[in-house]
């Protein structure tokens, strides 16, 4: 198992057609990763899998590599990589196993890679996404934390590296689809008044404060519309997911906080909207299936078959909307406050939220303790101007420590 720089000459001999686009999937065993592979499998003449990565899910990555035969498989954990390598040897699979953070950045920035699906959950996805941006790749961004933590640095890397950035979150992808193809730097210059992010409201959209205080792990993981991983599902239930999307929208579309509104739409059919200065509101609709934005990102500017069923509006019958409640869902308020504060505040918000969600999933704290922990960490943290990735890593570490101290005090 060698973590030296990957030899591009060895890879070039495997390239059969110049028209084929080679894809690295960061976070291949997660929901977004497996759905990306599903779309790719429908277009074998157009896409080939170059590398698949996972943190520690040896069984999941083995099965994916057996099916898709990537050149490289990367495990974040060393022991998991060793186990995967042994399984490959026993099964006669020729995929090369690498491990660690450096390997993630290598397969994201490799010269033979055309497209990088950035779908690692959490702050761990920041470095490989930055590497892909600096290397000028087409980045399909499904990792919220990259923009939440390092929005200005990441957007600068995209511009300087000549990368193409396509948002994969259904809401941002919807906005991207209905905005002008030729984008200027200011919304007003494009005749845009505001963007509207739709939110399902999660499983507790109508729950009382008393009911929210008694929410269990099982209840919170039961999302009514979307099939997602546990972390993002809890974020959806607290509406922190929407708060993080507000911060993402700020960086993706150069939109001020007061130009981004959240609208609760329980059917999850309208994925987001853009309101223009003439009163027009353009929306992107579709069934709640992440293969739609994934296919849009893979094929852009072409439209690809995604495998998603047609939207039946007659069957749906109605589309409802209401305003989010900041009292019952304070995480949304905290995200707006972090965006307005700027600097390292969003990174602190994100780190504290990750620790809070982990604690809730481990049944160490209650559902409404999640925003309490986050607000406490923000209140005691020093906010700085963002100047480097190294600084953000330090800030992230400090916020996590503060969050863990809060947990210890709570017993």
C-alpha positions as CSV (number, residue, x, y, z in Angstrom):
1,X,0.0,0.0,0.0
2,X,1.9,3.1,-1.2
3,X,0.9,6.7,-0.4
4,X,3.5,8.2,-2.7
5,X,2.4,10.6,-5.4
6,X,0.3,8.7,-8.0
7,X,2.2,8.1,-11.2
8,X,0.1,9.7,-14.0
9,X,2.0,7.7,-16.6
10,X,0.6,4.5,-15.3
11,X,-2.9,5.8,-15.4
12,X,-2.6,7.2,-18.9
13,X,-2.1,3.7,-20.3
14,X,-5.6,2.9,-19.1
15,X,-7.3,5.8,-20.9
16,X,-9.3,4.3,-23.8
17,X,-11.2,7.3,-25.2
18,X,-10.4,11.0,-24.9
19,X,-14.1,11.8,-24.8
20,X,-14.7,9.8,-21.7
21,X,-14.9,11.8,-18.5
22,X,-13.3,10.4,-15.4
23,X,-14.9,10.9,-12.1
24,X,-13.6,10.9,-8.5
25,X,-16.3,10.5,-5.9
26,X,-15.4,11.7,-2.4
27,X,-17.7,10.0,0.0
28,X,-18.7,7.2,-2.3
29,X,-20.5,5.0,0.3
30,X,-22.9,7.8,1.4
31,X,-26.3,8.5,-0.1
32,X,-25.0,11.1,-2.6
33,X,-22.1,8.9,-3.6
34,X,-24.2,5.9,-4.4
35,X,-26.8,7.9,-6.2
36,X,-24.0,9.5,-8.3
37,X,-22.8,6.0,-9.2
38,X,-26.4,5.1,-10.2
39,X,-26.5,8.0,-12.6
40,X,-23.1,7.2,-14.0
41,X,-24.1,3.6,-14.6
42,X,-26.8,4.9,-16.9
43,X,-24.2,6.6,-19.1
44,X,-21.3,4.1,-19.3
45,X,-20.2,5.6,-22.7
46,X,-19.7,9.0,-21.1
47,X,-18.4,8.5,-17.6
48,X,-15.8,6.2,-16.0
49,X,-15.1,6.0,-12.3
50,X,-11.5,7.0,-11.5
51,X,-11.5,6.9,-7.7
52,X,-13.9,6.1,-4.9
53,X,-13.3,7.2,-1.3
54,X,-14.7,6.4,2.1
55,X,-13.8,6.9,5.8
56,X,-14.1,3.5,7.3
57,X,-16.9,1.6,5.5
58,X,-14.8,-1.3,4.1
59,X,-17.7,-3.5,3.2
60,X,-19.5,-0.7,1.3
61,X,-16.4,0.5,-0.6
62,X,-15.4,-3.1,-1.5
63,X,-18.8,-3.8,-3.1
64,X,-18.6,-0.5,-5.1
65,X,-15.1,-1.1,-6.3
66,X,-16.0,-4.7,-7.3
67,X,-18.9,-3.3,-9.4
68,X,-17.3,-0.1,-10.8
69,X,-13.6,-1.1,-11.0
70,X,-12.0,2.3,-10.2
71,X,-8.3,2.8,-10.6
72,X,-8.0,3.9,-6.9
73,X,-9.8,3.4,-3.7
74,X,-9.1,5.7,-0.7
75,X,-9.9,5.0,2.9
76,X,-9.4,7.8,5.4
77,X,-8.5,5.3,8.2
78,X,-5.2,3.4,7.9
79,X,-6.6,0.1,9.4
80,X,-9.6,0.2,7.1
81,X,-7.3,0.7,4.1
82,X,-5.2,-2.4,5.1
83,X,-8.4,-4.5,5.5
84,X,-9.7,-3.3,2.1
85,X,-6.4,-4.1,0.4
86,X,-6.4,-7.7,1.8
87,X,-10.0,-8.2,0.5
88,X,-9.0,-6.9,-2.9
89,X,-6.1,-9.3,-3.1
90,X,-8.2,-12.2,-2.1
91,X,-10.9,-11.3,-4.6
92,X,-8.4,-10.5,-7.4
93,X,-9.5,-6.9,-7.7
94,X,-6.8,-4.7,-9.2
95,X,-7.9,-1.4,-7.7
96,X,-5.0,0.3,-5.9
97,X,-5.7,1.2,-2.2
98,X,-4.5,4.4,-0.7
99,X,-5.2,6.0,2.7
100,X,-5.2,9.3,4.5
101,X,-5.9,12.9,3.9
102,X,-3.1,13.3,1.4
103,X,-4.5,10.5,-0.7
104,X,-7.9,12.2,-0.8
105,X,-6.4,15.4,-2.2
106,X,-4.3,13.4,-4.7
107,X,-7.4,11.6,-6.3
108,X,-9.3,14.9,-6.2
109,X,-6.6,16.9,-8.1
110,X,-5.2,14.1,-10.3
111,X,-4.6,15.3,-13.9
112,X,-6.6,12.4,-15.3
113,X,-9.7,13.4,-13.4
114,X,-12.4,15.6,-15.0
115,X,-15.1,15.6,-12.4
116,X,-15.0,15.5,-8.6
117,X,-18.2,14.8,-6.7
118,X,-17.4,16.4,-3.3
119,X,-19.8,14.5,-1.0
120,X,-17.8,13.9,2.2
121,X,-19.9,15.0,5.1
122,X,-18.5,17.5,7.5
123,X,-15.2,19.4,7.8
124,X,-13.2,16.4,6.5
125,X,-14.3,17.3,3.0
126,X,-12.7,20.8,3.0
127,X,-9.1,19.9,1.9
128,X,-9.9,17.6,-1.0
129,X,-12.5,20.1,-2.3
130,X,-9.9,22.9,-2.2
131,X,-7.4,20.7,-4.0
132,X,-10.0,20.0,-6.8
133,X,-10.7,23.7,-7.1
134,X,-7.0,24.6,-7.3
135,X,-6.6,21.9,-10.0
136,X,-9.3,23.4,-12.1
137,X,-11.8,20.4,-11.9
138,X,-15.5,20.4,-12.5
139,X,-16.6,20.2,-8.9
140,X,-20.1,18.9,-8.0
141,X,-20.4,20.3,-4.5
142,X,-22.5,18.4,-2.1
143,X,-20.4,19.2,1.0
144,X,-21.9,22.1,2.7
145,X,-19.1,22.6,5.1
146,X,-16.6,23.7,2.4
147,X,-18.6,26.9,1.7
148,X,-19.8,27.4,5.3
149,X,-16.3,27.2,6.8
150,X,-14.2,28.7,4.0
151,X,-16.5,30.4,1.5
152,X,-14.3,33.2,0.5
153,X,-11.1,31.1,0.3
154,X,-12.9,28.3,-1.7
155,X,-14.5,30.7,-4.2
156,X,-11.2,32.4,-4.7
157,X,-9.6,29.0,-5.3
158,X,-12.3,28.1,-7.9
159,X,-11.6,31.4,-9.7
160,X,-7.8,31.2,-9.6
161,X,-7.8,27.5,-10.6
162,X,-10.3,27.9,-13.4
163,X,-12.6,25.3,-11.9
164,X,-16.2,24.9,-12.7
165,X,-18.4,24.8,-9.6
166,X,-21.9,23.2,-9.8
167,X,-24.0,23.0,-6.6
168,X,-25.6,19.7,-5.9
169,X,-27.8,20.5,-3.0
170,X,-31.3,20.4,-4.5
171,X,-32.0,24.0,-3.4
172,X,-28.9,25.6,-4.8
173,X,-29.0,23.5,-7.9
174,X,-32.6,24.7,-8.5
175,X,-31.4,28.3,-8.1
176,X,-28.5,27.7,-10.4
177,X,-30.9,26.3,-13.0
178,X,-33.2,29.3,-13.1
179,X,-30.6,32.1,-12.9
180,X,-29.2,33.6,-16.1
181,X,-26.6,31.5,-17.8
182,X,-24.3,34.6,-18.0
183,X,-23.9,35.6,-14.3
184,X,-22.6,38.9,-13.2
185,X,-21.3,39.6,-9.7
186,X,-24.3,41.4,-8.3
187,X,-27.9,40.0,-8.2
188,X,-29.3,43.4,-9.0
189,X,-27.3,43.6,-12.2
190,X,-29.1,40.5,-13.3
191,X,-32.5,41.9,-12.4
192,X,-32.8,39.6,-9.4
193,X,-34.5,40.8,-6.2
194,X,-34.0,37.7,-4.0
195,X,-33.6,34.0,-3.9
196,X,-36.0,31.8,-2.0
197,X,-34.8,28.5,-0.5
198,X,-37.5,26.0,0.1
199,X,-37.5,23.8,3.2
200,X,-39.6,20.7,3.8
201,X,-39.8,21.6,7.5
202,X,-38.6,18.1,8.4
203,X,-40.6,15.7,10.5
204,X,-41.4,18.2,13.2
205,X,-42.8,21.1,11.1
206,X,-46.0,21.3,13.2
207,X,-44.6,20.1,16.5
208,X,-45.0,22.1,19.7
209,X,-42.0,23.2,21.9
210,X,-43.0,20.6,24.4
211,X,-43.1,17.9,21.7
212,X,-39.7,19.0,20.4
213,X,-38.2,18.7,23.8
214,X,-39.2,15.0,23.9
215,X,-38.0,14.1,20.3
216,X,-36.1,10.8,20.1
217,X,-33.3,9.8,17.9
218,X,-35.6,7.5,15.9
219,X,-38.2,10.2,15.3
220,X,-35.6,12.7,14.2
221,X,-34.1,10.2,11.7
222,X,-37.5,9.7,10.0
223,X,-37.6,12.4,7.3
224,X,-40.9,12.6,5.5
225,X,-39.5,13.3,2.0
226,X,-35.8,12.7,1.6
227,X,-33.5,9.7,2.1
228,X,-30.3,11.0,3.5
229,X,-27.4,10.2,5.9
230,X,-28.0,10.5,9.6
231,X,-26.1,13.8,10.1
232,X,-27.9,15.7,7.4
233,X,-31.2,14.2,8.4
234,X,-30.8,15.6,11.9
235,X,-29.8,18.9,10.5
236,X,-33.0,18.9,8.4
237,X,-35.0,18.2,11.6
238,X,-33.5,21.1,13.4
239,X,-33.5,23.3,10.3
240,X,-29.8,23.8,10.7
241,X,-29.5,22.3,7.2
242,X,-31.4,25.2,5.8
243,X,-29.3,27.6,7.9
244,X,-26.1,26.2,6.4
245,X,-27.8,26.4,2.9
246,X,-28.4,30.2,3.5
247,X,-24.6,30.6,4.1
248,X,-23.9,28.5,1.0
249,X,-26.2,30.6,-1.1
250,X,-24.4,33.8,0.1
251,X,-21.2,32.5,-1.4
252,X,-22.6,30.7,-4.5
253,X,-24.7,33.6,-5.7
254,X,-23.1,36.6,-4.1
255,X,-26.3,37.2,-2.2
256,X,-26.6,39.3,1.0
257,X,-28.4,37.7,4.0
258,X,-31.4,40.0,3.4
259,X,-31.6,38.7,-0.2
260,X,-32.0,35.1,0.9
261,X,-35.4,34.0,2.3
262,X,-36.5,30.6,3.5
263,X,-40.0,29.3,2.7
264,X,-41.3,26.1,4.3
265,X,-42.8,23.9,1.5
266,X,-43.7,20.5,2.9
267,X,-44.2,18.7,-0.4
268,X,-40.6,19.3,-1.5
269,X,-41.7,19.6,-5.1
270,X,-40.5,23.2,-5.7
271,X,-36.8,23.0,-4.8
272,X,-36.2,26.7,-4.8
273,X,-37.1,29.9,-6.6
274,X,-35.6,33.2,-7.8
275,X,-37.6,36.4,-7.8
276,X,-36.8,39.0,-10.4
277,X,-37.2,42.7,-10.2
278,X,-40.2,42.7,-12.7
279,X,-42.2,40.5,-10.3
280,X,-41.5,37.2,-12.1
281,X,-40.7,34.2,-9.8
282,X,-38.9,31.3,-11.6
283,X,-39.0,27.9,-9.9
284,X,-37.5,24.5,-10.5
285,X,-39.8,21.6,-9.8
286,X,-39.3,17.9,-9.6
287,X,-39.7,14.8,-7.5
288,X,-37.6,14.8,-4.3
289,X,-34.8,12.7,-5.7
290,X,-31.1,13.8,-5.6
291,X,-30.3,12.1,-8.9
292,X,-31.9,15.1,-10.6
293,X,-29.3,17.6,-9.5
294,X,-26.5,15.0,-9.7
295,X,-27.4,14.3,-13.4
296,X,-27.6,18.1,-14.0
297,X,-24.1,18.5,-12.6
298,X,-22.6,15.6,-14.4
299,X,-24.0,16.6,-17.8
300,X,-24.0,20.4,-17.6
301,X,-24.8,22.1,-19.9
302,X,-26.5,19.0,-21.3
303,X,-29.5,17.3,-19.7
304,X,-29.0,13.6,-18.9
305,X,-31.4,10.8,-18.1
306,X,-31.3,10.4,-14.4
307,X,-33.7,7.6,-13.7
308,X,-36.0,9.9,-11.7
309,X,-39.7,9.4,-12.4
310,X,-41.9,12.1,-13.9
311,X,-43.5,14.7,-11.6
312,X,-47.3,14.1,-11.4
313,X,-48.8,17.4,-10.2
314,X,-52.3,16.0,-10.4
315,X,-51.4,13.3,-8.0
316,X,-49.7,15.8,-5.7
317,X,-52.8,18.0,-5.9
318,X,-51.6,21.0,-3.8
319,X,-48.5,23.0,-2.9
320,X,-48.3,24.6,0.5
321,X,-46.1,27.3,1.9
322,X,-45.5,28.9,5.3
323,X,-42.8,30.9,7.1
324,X,-40.3,29.1,9.3
325,X,-40.7,29.5,13.1
326,X,-37.5,30.9,14.6
327,X,-38.7,30.1,18.1
328,X,-39.2,26.4,17.5
329,X,-36.2,26.1,15.2
330,X,-33.5,28.5,16.5
331,X,-30.8,26.8,14.5
332,X,-32.0,28.8,11.4
333,X,-31.7,32.0,13.4
334,X,-28.2,31.1,14.6
335,X,-27.1,30.5,11.0
336,X,-28.4,33.9,9.8
337,X,-26.6,35.5,12.8
338,X,-23.3,33.7,12.0
339,X,-23.6,34.9,8.3
340,X,-24.2,38.5,9.4
341,X,-21.3,38.3,11.8
342,X,-19.0,36.9,9.2
343,X,-15.4,35.9,9.7
344,X,-14.9,32.7,11.5
345,X,-18.4,32.7,13.0
346,X,-19.9,30.2,10.3
347,X,-17.0,27.8,10.9
348,X,-17.6,27.9,14.7
349,X,-21.3,27.4,14.1
350,X,-20.6,24.4,11.9
351,X,-18.1,22.7,14.3
352,X,-20.4,23.2,17.3
353,X,-23.3,21.8,15.3
354,X,-21.3,18.7,14.2
355,X,-20.5,17.9,17.9
356,X,-24.1,18.6,19.0
357,X,-25.5,16.3,16.3
358,X,-23.0,13.5,17.2
359,X,-24.1,13.9,20.9
360,X,-27.8,13.7,20.0
361,X,-27.3,10.6,17.8
362,X,-25.4,9.0,20.7
363,X,-28.4,10.0,22.9
364,X,-26.3,12.1,25.2
365,X,-28.4,15.2,24.8
366,X,-31.9,16.1,23.9
367,X,-33.1,17.5,20.6
368,X,-33.5,21.1,21.8
369,X,-30.1,20.9,23.4
370,X,-28.6,21.1,19.9
371,X,-29.2,24.8,19.4
372,X,-28.4,25.5,23.1
373,X,-24.9,24.0,22.7
374,X,-24.3,25.9,19.4
375,X,-25.4,29.2,20.8
376,X,-23.2,28.8,23.9
377,X,-20.1,28.0,21.8
378,X,-20.7,31.0,19.6
379,X,-21.2,33.3,22.6
380,X,-17.8,32.4,24.1
381,X,-15.8,32.3,20.8
382,X,-13.6,35.0,19.5
383,X,-14.5,35.9,15.9
384,X,-11.6,36.5,13.5
385,X,-11.2,37.5,9.9
386,X,-10.7,34.4,7.7
387,X,-7.1,34.4,6.3
388,X,-6.1,30.8,5.7
389,X,-7.2,27.2,5.8
390,X,-4.8,26.5,8.6
391,X,-6.5,29.2,10.7
392,X,-9.9,27.6,10.0
393,X,-8.7,24.2,11.0
394,X,-7.5,25.7,14.3
395,X,-10.8,27.5,14.8
396,X,-12.7,24.3,14.0
397,X,-10.6,22.4,16.6
398,X,-11.2,25.1,19.2
399,X,-14.9,25.2,18.7
400,X,-15.2,21.4,19.0
401,X,-13.3,21.5,22.2
402,X,-15.6,24.2,23.5
403,X,-18.6,22.1,22.5
404,X,-17.2,19.0,24.3
405,X,-16.6,21.1,27.4
406,X,-20.3,22.1,27.3
407,X,-21.3,18.5,27.1
408,X,-19.1,17.6,30.1
409,X,-20.7,20.4,32.1
410,X,-24.1,19.1,31.3
411,X,-23.1,15.7,32.6
